[in-house]
Amino acid sequence: MKRYPDGVDGPFFYEKRCPSYRPKWVQTVPVWSDQNDAEIDYCVANDLPTVVWAANLGDLELHTSLARGQKIDQPTMMVFDLDPGPPANIVDCAQVAFWLREKLESKNLQSFPKTSGSKGLQIYVPLNTSTSYGITKPFSQAVAQDLEREHPEAVVARMEKRLRTGKVFVDWSQNDRHKTTVCVYSLRAKEKPFASTPVTWQEVEKAFKKRDSALLSFLSDDVLKRVEQQGDLLEPVLNLKQKIPKS
């Protein structure tokens, strides 16, 4: 949980351990923490009351694991976080997303885009099969490094921030047991209530062709209307079964 008790203009802090003063109906799941050398009880927000309770704590952003609590070492998905280094923006992320989609499709892997709700795009690859971070992390790193080699003028896969100016950083490192990614539909702590929003590839293409980053920015009210009209565009990520090729 990323908590802003005084609102978006105030200080924030991350809270991994579910607060001891939580209501009895808030479910938890124990997750081993190397840093604490002990298990930590994480909050499980599987119902509306828990989400409302978290919001009441000033938890404006929800950052979730790529695995389920009962099998924390088995990710159900893989993610690529496309982060633009100014003056690059989300439109430049769209171009990199197309290159990434093509590379994944060559491995028979479908992918699904969503906005980060901040500056960039995130591309999800559903797996829902037996795997581990020992497989997904090196695979995603190799894909990112391939993109950097093929498009050095536009893509960077290395962590150094000094390399990112005017390029899109393909962050593969979130495919790790100890990392989290902003959850789909989570609000972002911005001046306006932007949200991390599932989009179609057609919407990404339209924004790219028009060079219009506003086409990939959605406020919370926009997101509610989209879900009402289109359903949950990221739902296939929960169920679609895919395997990372051994090669």
Steps between C-alpha positions, in 0.01 A plus 500: 500500500626848411337725757449876481333584834503874420402471134707513182683817604619348827766241582441132424631168624487139385345244732553132429384356831121508534427733796433327830196725555328364189140379531457128561342454157815619315669186373879458504755264355847430647794574270863437591714814522877465463544851638313415819609136508140415582155474349298817443121499485397681181151639452282312252259740331263256332178681586354850487494561879876438522571736210284769665680441831838540329382821332393631840862456614613731220623205294474684170709251307488121502819320397458127459712193447506305174419184696219387725556492875472123530771447234714809536794349309289413195409809295177474305614770259799689368518879469703751301487854638565754223629815669576805280797723577410862414457638243368156398138437603228237489476527120863387479405218737234398247763448231708286734187309599444403135856371470455310824168351389657381175787335684263328742273382220803338334513285815124430481428725799202734509535827689264759643570873553397734777603851592703545815277794590817706511743543210519168323350170387516153649476185292371186670563145382262251666651161587280316752717191459778349709797740494727702729675836518814307416344459155301821451768742616786389269254459214364853541853636536608329178200643315576850629866468404401384152284811460788722613738338249248531215387856585787668690374847407166443673536225761711441808493183711765599755415646839719811496273805492761702313441277195124564481486858367275503193467122504254244636630284781367145467493400866517123520613497865147499641482131418630419845355353818593813694357754254150635448329682214222755524176305481257536214231759583709645782487875538829690480594769748488788254344845497218345299363149576659311213473122512692205361270399215476198269497603134465320169783473252280698261493789750877488532532509121262794473694702757824420320371598156359827631801561725250585773593392854165625632334200331677278753418698815191410700347652811315281748157595362617411149609157619164423659323588173744286302439196720125550468526512121787260429525274801839412646750511213767339715287206612677254262818551702332313786419190297692473172755218521833548326848356538834672458699308238795309640727633228 
